[in-house]
Amino acid sequence: MKYRHLGKSGIQVSELSLGSWVTFHNQTDVDLTVDLMTAAYDAGVNYFDNAENYSDGKSEEVMGAALKKLGWRRGSYLISTKLFWGLHDNPNEKNTLNRKYLLEAIDGSLKRLGTDYVDLLFCHRPDPNTPIEETVWAMHNNIERGKALYWGTSEWEAEDIVSAIEIAERHHLHKPVVEQPIYNLFQRHRFGNDYKPVYEEHGYGATTWSPLASGLLSGKYNDGIPNDSRGALKGFGWLKDQLTDVESLAKVRALAPLAEDMGATLAQFSLAWCLQNPHASTVITGASRVEQVHENMKAVEFVDRFTPDVISEIDKIFANA
């Protein structure tokens, strides 16, 4: 496992990390989560991602209980969580980044995670109804209160990220240092031309999510939706159209020979492709079985095997370079 700086910040993250979305609580209990996190940690993973709204807070509870059992030294790993959607259907606690919510919600996350602080705290989505300046001040205050060490954004437009950075610099506040964008062979827009100033001029880091497009790029959906997959989970029916899209599945099948020639599984190939991006600080993986963790971690073995010819073939298949 190699480690990359989170943009220009001093913190280093493992190039592959483990996330909890969909899996923790929905597919894994505390004991299985302990096994998953152990497999990742033993492979060199030092970053574990979560969010307040994952399974309505249950994901944080499961991770917290697992960390308590594991008893790892706190300095040896990083935890992130994200705030925006909230857990209560009230005006000031739902779909917002207002000061009241951000200063209160972090306490609930920390309690569920069983930790005094998170290493990274994300604004899970932009909030057009709250001034960015208010959000920047609140996130700065969470860091000053010792609730988080760094903060960042997730799925924000480039101009809003730059605005947040400039506000922080103007007022000498802790500025955001990292974006958490979706990034995979199908979806590359968060690293498009609009974002060049974010990564190249401002030195933003990136903790990318959904590298396998919810499993589509692993090839597991080539013959339908398996009963034990996230595509079959109750409440995730909205994924069905994506996972059964004929055109997308054709691209995955066309990718298979390239992965086979490299000696990689489709999942390893797709993860290693994400790591070609110099602005991707870490690629967040997901797993519901220990075997999946082992398979995913081996993706680092293929990072240096993407020749210009292989990249060209990939771009022809996906036509979105």
C-alpha positions as CSV (number, residue, x, y, z in Angstrom):
1,M,0.0,0.0,0.0
2,K,1.2,3.5,-0.8
3,Y,0.2,6.7,0.8
4,R,-0.7,10.0,-0.8
5,H,-0.9,13.5,0.7
6,L,-4.4,14.9,0.9
7,G,-3.8,17.6,-1.6
8,K,-1.3,20.1,-0.1
9,S,-2.2,19.2,3.4
10,G,0.2,17.4,5.7
11,I,-2.1,14.4,6.3
12,Q,-1.4,11.2,4.3
13,V,-4.1,8.7,3.3
14,S,-3.7,5.1,1.9
15,E,-4.3,5.1,-1.8
16,L,-7.2,2.6,-1.2
17,S,-9.5,3.1,1.7
18,L,-12.7,1.5,3.0
19,G,-16.2,3.1,3.1
20,S,-19.4,2.1,4.8
21,W,-22.1,3.4,2.5
22,V,-24.8,0.7,1.8
23,T,-22.7,-2.1,3.5
24,F,-22.4,-1.3,7.2
25,H,-25.7,-2.2,9.0
26,N,-27.5,-3.0,5.8
27,Q,-25.2,-5.9,4.8
28,T,-22.8,-6.3,7.8
29,D,-23.2,-6.6,11.5
30,V,-20.6,-5.5,14.0
31,D,-18.6,-8.7,13.9
32,L,-18.4,-8.8,10.1
33,T,-17.5,-5.2,10.1
34,V,-14.6,-6.0,12.5
35,D,-13.4,-8.6,10.0
36,L,-13.8,-6.2,7.0
37,M,-11.9,-3.4,8.7
38,T,-9.2,-5.8,10.0
39,A,-8.6,-7.1,6.5
40,A,-8.3,-3.5,5.1
41,Y,-6.1,-2.3,8.0
42,D,-3.8,-5.3,7.7
43,A,-3.4,-4.5,4.0
44,G,-2.3,-1.0,4.9
45,V,-5.6,1.0,4.8
46,N,-5.5,3.9,7.2
47,Y,-8.7,5.7,6.1
48,F,-12.3,4.7,6.9
49,D,-15.2,6.8,5.5
50,N,-18.7,7.2,6.9
51,A,-21.6,9.7,7.0
52,E,-24.3,10.8,9.4
53,N,-27.1,9.7,7.1
54,Y,-25.8,6.3,6.1
55,S,-28.5,3.9,7.4
56,D,-29.9,6.8,9.4
57,G,-26.9,6.9,11.7
58,K,-26.7,3.1,12.1
59,S,-23.6,2.9,9.9
60,E,-21.7,5.2,12.3
61,E,-22.9,3.1,15.2
62,V,-21.7,-0.1,13.6
63,M,-18.3,1.4,12.8
64,G,-18.0,2.8,16.3
65,A,-18.8,-0.5,17.9
66,A,-16.3,-2.2,15.6
67,L,-13.5,0.3,16.4
68,K,-14.2,-0.3,20.1
69,K,-13.7,-4.0,19.7
70,L,-10.6,-3.5,17.5
71,G,-8.9,-1.2,20.0
72,W,-6.5,0.3,17.5
73,R,-4.3,3.2,18.5
74,R,-6.2,6.3,17.4
75,G,-3.2,7.8,15.7
76,S,-2.9,4.8,13.3
77,Y,-6.1,5.5,11.4
78,L,-8.3,8.2,10.0
79,I,-12.1,8.5,10.2
80,S,-14.3,10.8,8.2
81,T,-18.0,11.6,8.4
82,K,-20.3,13.8,6.4
83,L,-23.1,16.2,7.3
84,F,-26.0,17.6,5.3
85,W,-29.2,15.5,5.1
86,G,-29.7,15.2,8.8
87,L,-31.6,12.6,10.9
88,H,-34.6,14.7,11.8
89,D,-37.4,16.1,9.7
90,N,-37.2,19.6,11.0
91,P,-36.5,22.9,9.2
92,N,-33.1,23.5,10.7
93,E,-31.9,19.9,10.8
94,K,-32.6,18.6,7.3
95,N,-30.8,19.3,4.0
96,T,-28.8,22.2,5.4
97,L,-25.4,23.5,6.2
98,N,-26.5,26.2,8.5
99,R,-24.4,27.0,11.6
100,K,-26.9,25.5,14.1
101,Y,-27.0,22.2,12.4
102,L,-23.3,21.8,11.7
103,L,-22.3,22.6,15.3
104,E,-24.9,20.3,16.8
105,A,-24.9,17.4,14.3
106,I,-21.1,16.7,14.7
107,D,-21.7,15.8,18.4
108,G,-24.2,13.1,17.4
109,S,-21.8,11.6,14.9
110,L,-18.9,11.6,17.4
111,K,-21.1,9.8,20.0
112,R,-22.1,7.1,17.5
113,L,-18.6,6.7,16.3
114,G,-17.3,6.5,19.9
115,T,-14.5,9.0,19.2
116,D,-13.6,12.5,20.4
117,Y,-12.9,13.8,16.9
118,V,-13.0,12.9,13.3
119,D,-10.0,13.4,11.1
120,L,-12.1,14.7,8.1
121,L,-15.5,16.3,8.2
122,F,-17.3,16.8,5.0
123,C,-20.2,19.0,3.9
124,H,-22.0,16.1,2.2
125,R,-23.7,18.3,-0.4
126,P,-23.9,22.0,-1.2
127,D,-26.6,24.1,0.4
128,P,-27.9,26.9,-1.9
129,N,-30.1,28.2,0.9
130,T,-27.2,28.9,3.4
131,P,-24.5,31.5,2.6
132,I,-21.2,29.8,2.0
133,E,-19.6,32.2,4.5
134,E,-21.8,30.9,7.3
135,T,-20.9,27.3,6.4
136,V,-17.2,28.1,6.3
137,W,-17.3,29.8,9.7
138,A,-19.2,26.8,11.2
139,M,-16.7,24.3,9.9
140,H,-13.8,26.4,11.1
141,N,-15.4,26.5,14.5
142,N,-15.8,22.7,14.6
143,I,-12.1,22.4,14.0
144,E,-11.3,25.0,16.6
145,R,-13.6,23.1,19.1
146,G,-11.5,20.0,18.5
147,K,-14.4,18.1,16.8
148,A,-12.5,17.7,13.5
149,L,-9.0,18.1,12.2
150,Y,-9.7,18.9,8.6
151,W,-12.8,19.7,6.6
152,G,-13.9,19.4,3.0
153,T,-16.7,19.3,0.5
154,S,-18.6,16.6,-1.3
155,E,-20.2,16.9,-4.8
156,W,-19.7,20.7,-4.7
157,E,-19.4,22.7,-7.9
158,A,-15.9,24.0,-8.6
159,E,-16.9,27.7,-8.2
160,D,-18.4,27.1,-4.8
161,I,-15.3,25.3,-3.6
162,V,-13.2,28.2,-4.7
163,S,-15.5,30.6,-3.1
164,A,-15.3,28.7,0.2
165,I,-11.5,28.7,0.0
166,E,-11.3,32.4,-0.7
167,I,-13.7,33.2,2.2
168,A,-11.5,31.2,4.6
169,E,-8.3,32.8,3.3
170,R,-9.8,36.3,3.6
171,H,-10.8,35.7,7.2
172,H,-7.8,33.6,8.2
173,L,-10.0,30.5,8.9
174,H,-9.4,26.8,8.5
175,K,-10.1,26.3,4.8
176,P,-11.5,23.2,3.1
177,V,-8.8,20.9,1.8
178,V,-10.5,18.0,0.1
179,E,-13.5,17.1,-2.1
180,Q,-15.3,13.8,-2.1
181,P,-16.5,13.3,-5.7
182,I,-18.0,10.4,-7.5
183,Y,-15.3,9.0,-9.8
184,N,-15.2,5.9,-12.0
185,L,-14.9,4.9,-15.6
186,F,-18.4,6.1,-16.3
187,Q,-18.3,9.4,-14.4
188,R,-15.3,11.7,-14.6
189,H,-16.9,15.1,-14.6
190,R,-15.7,16.2,-11.1
191,F,-12.2,16.2,-12.6
192,G,-13.1,18.1,-15.7
193,N,-11.7,21.5,-16.8
194,D,-13.9,23.4,-14.4
195,Y,-12.1,21.7,-11.5
196,K,-8.5,22.3,-12.7
197,P,-8.1,25.4,-10.5
198,V,-9.4,23.5,-7.5
199,Y,-6.8,20.8,-7.7
200,E,-3.9,22.5,-9.5
201,E,-4.0,26.0,-8.1
202,H,-5.6,25.5,-4.7
203,G,-4.0,22.1,-4.0
204,Y,-7.3,20.4,-3.1
205,G,-7.2,16.6,-2.3
206,A,-9.9,14.1,-3.3
207,T,-11.3,11.0,-1.6
208,T,-13.2,9.5,-4.5
209,W,-16.3,7.3,-4.1
210,S,-18.2,4.7,-6.1
211,P,-15.1,3.5,-8.1
212,L,-17.0,0.4,-9.3
213,A,-20.2,2.3,-10.0
214,S,-22.1,0.5,-7.3
215,G,-20.6,-2.8,-8.4
216,L,-21.4,-2.5,-12.1
217,L,-17.7,-2.3,-13.0
218,S,-17.0,-5.5,-11.2
219,G,-18.9,-7.5,-13.8
220,K,-21.2,-9.0,-11.2
221,Y,-24.3,-7.6,-12.9
222,N,-23.5,-8.8,-16.4
223,D,-26.0,-11.6,-16.1
224,G,-28.7,-9.9,-13.9
225,I,-28.9,-8.8,-10.3
226,P,-27.6,-11.4,-7.8
227,N,-29.8,-11.9,-4.7
228,D,-26.9,-11.1,-2.4
229,S,-25.9,-7.8,-4.0
230,R,-26.7,-4.2,-3.1
231,G,-28.8,-4.1,-6.2
232,A,-31.2,-6.5,-4.5
233,L,-31.3,-4.7,-1.2
234,K,-34.6,-3.3,0.1
235,G,-34.7,0.4,-0.4
236,F,-32.1,0.4,-3.2
237,G,-34.4,-0.2,-6.1
238,W,-33.3,3.2,-7.5
239,L,-30.0,1.4,-8.4
240,K,-31.8,-1.1,-10.7
241,D,-31.9,1.1,-13.8
242,Q,-28.2,1.8,-13.5
243,L,-27.2,-1.8,-12.9
244,T,-29.3,-3.2,-15.8
245,D,-28.6,-0.5,-18.4
246,V,-27.8,-2.3,-21.6
247,E,-25.3,0.2,-23.0
248,S,-23.4,0.4,-19.7
249,L,-23.2,-3.4,-19.4
250,A,-21.9,-3.6,-23.0
251,K,-19.0,-1.3,-22.0
252,V,-18.2,-3.4,-19.0
253,R,-18.1,-6.5,-21.2
254,A,-15.8,-4.8,-23.6
255,L,-13.5,-3.9,-20.8
256,A,-13.1,-7.5,-19.6
257,P,-10.5,-8.5,-22.2
258,L,-8.2,-5.6,-21.2
259,A,-8.5,-6.6,-17.5
260,E,-7.8,-10.3,-18.5
261,D,-4.7,-9.4,-20.5
262,M,-3.4,-7.5,-17.4
263,G,-4.1,-10.5,-15.2
264,A,-6.6,-8.5,-13.1
265,T,-10.2,-8.9,-12.2
266,L,-12.6,-6.3,-13.6
267,A,-12.9,-4.8,-10.1
268,Q,-9.1,-4.6,-9.6
269,F,-8.7,-3.1,-13.1
270,S,-11.3,-0.4,-12.5
271,L,-9.9,0.5,-9.1
272,A,-6.4,0.7,-10.5
273,W,-7.6,2.9,-13.3
274,C,-8.9,5.4,-10.7
275,L,-5.5,5.5,-9.1
276,Q,-4.0,6.8,-12.4
277,N,-5.5,10.2,-11.5
278,P,-2.8,12.2,-9.7
279,H,-5.4,14.3,-7.9
280,A,-7.1,11.2,-6.4
281,S,-5.7,11.1,-2.9
282,T,-7.5,7.9,-2.0
283,V,-10.1,5.7,-3.7
284,I,-12.8,4.6,-1.3
285,T,-13.8,0.9,-1.8
286,G,-16.8,-0.9,-0.4
287,A,-17.2,-4.6,0.6
288,S,-19.7,-6.9,2.3
289,R,-17.4,-9.9,2.4
290,V,-13.8,-10.2,3.5
291,E,-12.9,-11.9,0.2
292,Q,-14.0,-8.7,-1.6
293,V,-11.6,-6.6,0.6
294,H,-8.7,-9.0,-0.3
295,E,-9.5,-8.8,-4.0
296,N,-9.9,-5.0,-4.0
297,M,-6.6,-4.4,-2.1
298,K,-4.7,-6.3,-4.8
299,A,-5.6,-3.5,-7.2
300,V,-2.5,-1.6,-6.2
301,E,-0.4,-4.3,-8.0
302,F,-1.8,-3.1,-11.3
303,V,-1.4,0.7,-11.0
304,D,1.8,0.8,-13.0
305,R,0.6,-1.4,-15.8
306,F,-1.6,1.1,-17.6
307,T,0.3,1.9,-20.8
308,P,-0.8,4.7,-23.2
309,D,-2.2,2.0,-25.4
310,V,-4.4,0.5,-22.6
311,I,-5.6,4.0,-21.6
312,S,-6.5,4.7,-25.3
313,E,-8.5,1.5,-25.5
314,I,-10.4,2.3,-22.4
315,D,-11.2,5.8,-23.6
316,K,-12.5,4.3,-26.9
317,I,-14.9,2.1,-25.0
318,F,-16.2,4.8,-22.7
319,A,-15.9,7.7,-25.0
320,N,-15.8,10.2,-22.2
321,A,-12.1,11.1,-21.8
